[in-house]
Amino acid sequence: MNRLYDLLRRHPTGVDGSWSAVLLVLSLVTLASPSQYLEGASEAATGVVALALAVAGTLRRRRPERVLVACFVIGAAQLVLGVPPLVGNGTFLVVVFTIASRPDRRWSRLALGGCLTAPALSQLRWPDRAAESTFAVVFGTGLLTVLFCLAWVLGDSLRTRRAYYAELERRAERLERERETRTAMAVAAERARIARELHDVVAHNVSVMVVQADGAAYVLDSAPDQTRTALRTISSTGRQALTEMRRLLGVLRGEDGGAAAGDYVPQPGVDELGDLVDQVRDAGLPVDFRVEGTPQPLPSGVALTAYRIVQEALTNSRKHGGPHVGATVRLCYRRDTLTVLADDDGRGADDGSYAERGADGLGHGLIGMRERVGMVGGVLVAGPRPGGGFRISATLPLTGGE
């Protein structure tokens, strides 16, 4: 059954030609039969009208607008030549249905006008002699009008359904494009987050290792004990960097199962700032670290952001503040906010370097800070201090930072 349906759909003109041929044969049979039905009409004119109706029915899907005009011409010719309604006039119903199902509403309205006028014109041209009363004439005309209008309504319903399905398809395509866009944005955001994490881990730990290595090389012969201490610091810092790198790689690998969950440590927060400050002090940077206000539990996103801001600020102070730089770190707890203040008394930075490329003028440290603070809904203020040095102040809300 499905194959037959597919075959009919692939050859619409052939299908239309078949039923049009049947109507043509029935019209010619009426013409050949001895009847007074065709009294007063030329047989040649009747045959031409029947053939024209068959051609119109065959082409009704290929050239619907032109076929509608042809039907108006055929109907007018019947009125003028006196050719009474034939079986082939059923083509008018099919053409009306076809035009009403098309998206162009102007032709559909024209067809509806024909539906409302054609039955009345037919009754006036060929009055029903068998009708015994005016009521019967009016009833017959109204019934024929309803038949034509029903064909138009069915076609218009098909048009509406097609438009509805087309809109559903467009909406599905639009939703698919939006889904792909959201996926791409999520991937880009995740890559940016991982890039920030890599920058923070690598920049800080490698900076500590470089400073310790330089110090060890300087006192290698004169102070072996300090050299061993520096090497131990380099070793522990390297292990910490590797641990955090493994954690980030575990995020990248997802659920591949390439490593055990115990290999990764939780994200650092404000509780780990003491260890971070001690590590920086051991690297030779004096840091004054204080906590003001009453500490309270922080959303994980806020805690990680605060840790990374302090880490990046101290890294930049150690790298670019000069030989005798000192740093200050403050955590100020308020009822609804946490303020992170980190500054130093070093050389500072010019406006162009920190505004465009980051706090170090070479990498993207400050850009990463702004992105982190923006993700938790906070505000970041950074720039040179009036008396020298550099200051970073971030106000982080204590809600919505998970």
C-alpha positions in Angstrom: 0.0 0.0 0.0 2.8 2.4 0.9 4.5 1.6 -2.5 1.3 2.5 -4.3 1.0 5.7 -2.4 4.6 6.7 -3.1 4.0 5.9 -6.8 1.0 8.2 -6.9 2.9 11.0 -5.2 5.7 10.8 -7.6 3.4 11.1 -10.6 0.7 13.7 -9.7 0.1 14.8 -13.3 -0.6 11.2 -14.3 -3.0 10.8 -11.5 -4.9 14.0 -12.4 -4.9 13.0 -16.1 -6.5 9.6 -15.2 -9.5 11.0 -13.4 -9.8 13.8 -15.9 -10.0 11.2 -18.7 -12.7 9.4 -16.8 -14.8 12.6 -16.5 -14.2 13.3 -20.2 -15.5 9.9 -21.2 -18.6 10.4 -19.1 -19.2 13.8 -20.6 -18.8 12.4 -24.1 -21.2 9.5 -23.3 -23.8 12.1 -22.2 -23.2 13.9 -25.4 -23.7 10.7 -27.5 -26.8 9.6 -25.7 -30.2 10.6 -27.1 -31.4 13.2 -24.7 -33.1 16.5 -24.6 -30.5 17.6 -22.0 -28.3 19.1 -24.7 -31.1 20.6 -26.6 -30.0 23.9 -28.1 -26.3 23.3 -27.6 -23.8 22.5 -30.4 -22.3 19.1 -30.1 -18.9 20.5 -31.3 -19.0 23.2 -28.6 -20.0 20.7 -26.0 -17.1 18.4 -27.0 -14.6 21.3 -26.9 -15.8 22.3 -23.5 -15.5 18.7 -22.2 -12.0 18.4 -23.6 -10.9 21.8 -22.1 -12.2 20.7 -18.7 -10.2 17.5 -19.0 -7.0 19.4 -19.8 -7.6 21.8 -16.9 -8.0 18.9 -14.5 -4.8 17.4 -15.8 -2.7 20.5 -15.3 -4.3 21.8 -12.1 -1.3 21.1 -9.9 1.4 22.2 -12.4 -0.2 25.5 -13.3 -2.9 26.1 -10.7 -3.3 29.9 -11.2 -3.5 29.6 -15.0 -5.9 26.7 -14.7 -8.2 28.8 -12.5 -8.3 31.5 -15.1 -9.0 28.9 -17.8 -11.9 27.5 -15.7 -13.4 31.0 -15.6 -13.0 31.2 -19.4 -14.6 27.8 -19.8 -17.5 28.6 -17.5 -18.1 31.9 -19.4 -18.0 30.0 -22.7 -20.6 27.5 -21.4 -22.9 30.4 -20.5 -22.4 32.1 -23.9 -22.6 28.9 -26.1 -25.4 27.4 -24.1 -23.5 24.2 -23.1 -25.2 22.9 -20.0 -23.3 21.6 -17.0 -21.5 18.4 -17.8 -20.0 15.7 -15.6 -16.6 17.2 -16.4 -17.6 20.4 -14.5 -16.7 18.5 -11.4 -13.2 19.7 -12.3 -14.2 23.1 -11.0 -14.5 21.7 -7.5 -11.0 20.1 -7.7 -9.5 23.3 -9.0 -11.1 25.4 -6.3 -9.6 22.9 -3.7 -6.2 23.2 -5.3 -6.2 27.0 -5.4 -7.4 27.3 -1.8 -4.6 25.0 -0.6 -1.9 27.3 -2.2 -0.1 29.9 0.0 -1.1 32.9 -2.2 -4.4 34.2 -0.6 -5.3 36.5 -3.5 -6.0 33.6 -5.9 -7.8 31.8 -3.1 -10.2 34.7 -2.6 -10.8 34.9 -6.4 -11.7 31.2 -6.3 -14.0 31.8 -3.4 -15.8 34.5 -5.3 -16.3 32.0 -8.2 -17.7 29.5 -5.7 -20.3 32.0 -4.5 -21.4 33.2 -8.0 -21.1 30.2 -10.3 -24.1 28.2 -8.9 -26.5 31.2 -9.2 -25.3 32.0 -12.7 -25.8 28.3 -13.7 -29.4 28.3 -12.3 -30.3 31.5 -14.1 -28.9 30.3 -17.4 -30.4 26.8 -17.2 -33.5 26.9 -14.9 -34.6 23.6 -13.5 -37.9 22.9 -15.3 -38.6 20.0 -12.9 -38.6 22.2 -9.9 -42.2 22.7 -8.7 -41.5 25.8 -6.5 -39.2 28.7 -6.0 -38.1 27.1 -2.7 -36.8 24.1 -4.6 -34.8 26.3 -7.0 -33.3 28.3 -4.1 -32.6 25.1 -2.2 -30.8 23.5 -5.2 -28.8 26.6 -5.8 -27.8 26.9 -2.1 -26.8 23.2 -2.0 -24.6 23.6 -5.0 -23.0 26.7 -3.5 -22.4 24.9 -0.2 -20.7 22.1 -2.2 -18.3 24.6 -3.9 -17.6 26.4 -0.6 -16.9 23.1 1.1 -14.2 22.4 -1.5 -12.7 25.8 -0.8 -12.8 25.2 2.9 -11.1 21.9 2.6 -8.3 23.4 0.5 -7.9 26.3 2.9 -7.6 23.9 5.8 -4.9 22.0 3.9 -3.0 25.3 3.4 -3.2 26.1 7.1 -2.0 22.7 8.0 0.9 22.9 5.6 1.8 26.4 7.0 1.7 25.0 10.5 4.0 22.1 9.7 6.4 24.4 7.8 6.5 26.7 10.9 7.2 23.7 13.1 10.1 22.7 10.8 11.5 26.2 10.8 11.2 26.4 14.6 12.9 23.0 15.0 15.7 24.1 12.7 16.0 27.4 14.7 16.1 25.5 18.0 18.7 23.1 16.6 20.9 26.1 15.5 20.4 27.7 18.9 21.3 24.4 20.6 24.5 24.2 18.6 25.3 27.8 19.4 24.8 27.2 23.1 26.9 24.1 22.9 29.7 26.0 21.2 29.5 28.8 23.8 29.6 26.3 26.6 32.7 24.7 25.0 34.3 28.1 24.6 33.5 29.0 28.2 34.9 25.7 29.5 38.1 26.2 27.5 38.4 29.7 28.9 37.9 28.4 32.4 40.5 25.7 31.9 42.9 28.2 30.4 42.5 30.5 33.4 43.2 27.5 35.7 46.3 26.5 33.7 47.6 30.1 33.8 47.1 30.4 37.5 48.7 27.1 38.3 51.6 27.4 35.9 52.4 31.1 36.4 52.4 30.9 40.2 54.2 27.6 40.8 56.8 28.1 38.0 57.5 31.6 39.3 58.2 30.2 42.7 60.5 27.5 41.2 62.4 30.0 39.2 63.0 32.3 42.1 64.1 29.4 44.3 66.4 28.1 41.6 68.0 31.5 41.1 68.6 31.8 44.8 70.0 28.3 45.1 72.4 28.9 42.2 73.5 32.2 43.9 74.4 30.5 47.3 75.3 27.1 46.0 78.9 27.3 47.3 78.6 29.7 50.2 75.4 28.3 51.9 74.7 24.7 51.2 71.9 24.5 53.7 70.0 27.3 52.0 70.6 25.6 48.7 69.0 22.4 50.1 66.1 24.3 51.4 65.5 26.0 48.1 65.7 22.6 46.3 63.1 21.2 48.7 60.9 24.2 48.0 61.3 23.6 44.2 60.5 20.0 44.6 57.3 20.5 46.7 56.2 23.3 44.4 56.6 21.1 41.4 54.7 18.3 43.0 51.8 20.7 43.8 51.8 22.0 40.3 51.7 18.5 38.9 48.8 17.6 41.3 46.7 20.5 40.1 47.7 19.8 36.5 46.4 16.2 36.9 43.2 17.6 38.3 42.7 19.8 35.3 43.5 16.9 32.9 41.0 14.8 34.8 38.3 17.4 34.0 39.4 17.4 30.3 39.2 13.6 30.1 35.7 13.6 31.7 34.5 10.1 32.3 37.2 8.2 30.4 38.3 6.6 33.6 41.9 7.4 32.9 42.8 8.2 36.5 41.5 7.5 39.9 39.4 10.1 41.7 42.0 10.1 44.6 44.6 11.6 42.2 42.9 14.9 42.2 42.5 17.5 45.0 39.6 19.8 45.6 39.6 23.3 44.3 41.6 25.6 46.5 39.8 28.3 48.6 40.4 30.9 51.2 41.4 28.2 53.8 44.4 27.5 51.6 45.5 31.2 51.5 47.7 30.7 54.5 49.7 28.0 52.8 49.9 30.1 49.7 51.3 33.1 51.6 53.8 30.9 53.4 55.0 29.6 50.1 55.4 33.1 48.7 57.3 34.2 51.9 59.6 31.3 51.5 60.3 32.5 47.9 61.5 35.8 49.3 58.5 38.1 49.1 57.4 39.6 52.4 53.6 39.4 52.7 51.4 41.0 55.4 48.3 38.8 55.4 45.3 39.6 57.6 41.6 38.6 57.8 39.1 41.3 58.9 35.6 40.6 60.0 34.0 37.3 61.0 34.9 34.5 58.5 31.9 32.6 57.2 31.3 29.8 54.8 31.7 30.9 51.2 30.2 29.6 48.0 32.7 27.5 46.1 33.0 29.8 43.2 33.6 32.8 45.4 36.2 30.9 47.5 38.1 29.8 44.3 37.9 33.3 42.9 39.4 34.9 46.0 42.2 32.4 46.1 43.1 32.9 42.4 43.1 36.7 42.8 45.5 36.6 45.7 47.6 34.0 43.9 47.8 36.1 40.7 48.5 39.3 42.6 51.4 37.8 44.6 52.8 36.2 41.5 52.8 39.5 39.6 54.3 41.4 42.7 57.1 38.8 42.9 57.8 38.9 39.1 57.5 42.6 38.4 57.6 44.5 41.7 61.4 44.9 41.9 64.1 43.6 44.3 62.7 45.0 47.5 59.0 44.7 47.0 56.6 44.0 49.8 53.0 42.9 49.6 49.8 43.2 51.6 46.8 40.9 51.5 43.5 41.6 53.2 40.3 39.6 53.4 37.4 41.7 54.6 34.2 39.8 55.5 31.0 41.8 55.4 27.4 40.5 55.8 26.8 40.1 52.1 30.2 40.6 50.5 33.9 39.5 50.7 36.4 42.1 49.7 39.9 40.9 48.6 42.6 43.5 48.7 46.1 42.8 47.4 48.7 45.5 46.8 52.5 46.0 46.8 55.0 48.8 47.1 57.0 47.9 44.0 57.5 49.5 40.6 53.8 49.2 39.6 52.7 49.2 36.0 51.9 51.8 33.3 48.2 52.2 32.4 48.6 50.7 28.9 50.1 47.4 30.0 47.7 46.4 32.7 44.6 47.8 30.9 45.1 46.0 27.7 47.2 42.8 28.3 46.9 42.0 32.0 48.6 43.0 35.2 52.0 41.8 33.9 51.8 43.5 30.6 52.7 40.3 28.8 50.1 37.7 29.8 46.5 37.7 30.6 46.5 37.7 34.4 44.2 40.7 34.9 41.9 39.6 32.1 41.5 36.3 33.8 40.8 38.0 37.1 38.1 40.2 35.5 36.5 37.1 34.0 36.5 35.2 37.3 35.0 38.1 39.2 32.4 38.7 36.5 31.3 35.1 36.7 30.4 35.4 40.4 28.8 38.8 39.9 31.6 40.8 41.6 33.4 44.0 40.9 37.2 44.3 40.2 39.2 47.5 40.5 42.9 47.3 39.6 45.6 49.9 38.8 48.8 51.6 40.0 48.8 53.1 43.5 49.4 56.9 43.8 52.5 56.4 46.0 53.9 53.6 43.8 53.2 49.9 43.5 50.0 48.2 42.3 46.7 47.5 43.9 43.9 45.0 43.2 40.6 45.2 44.9 37.7 42.7 44.3 34.3 42.8 45.9 32.6 39.4 45.7 29.0 38.8 46.6 28.4 35.9 49.0 25.3 34.6 47.1 25.1 33.0 43.7 28.7 32.0 43.5 28.3 28.2 43.5 
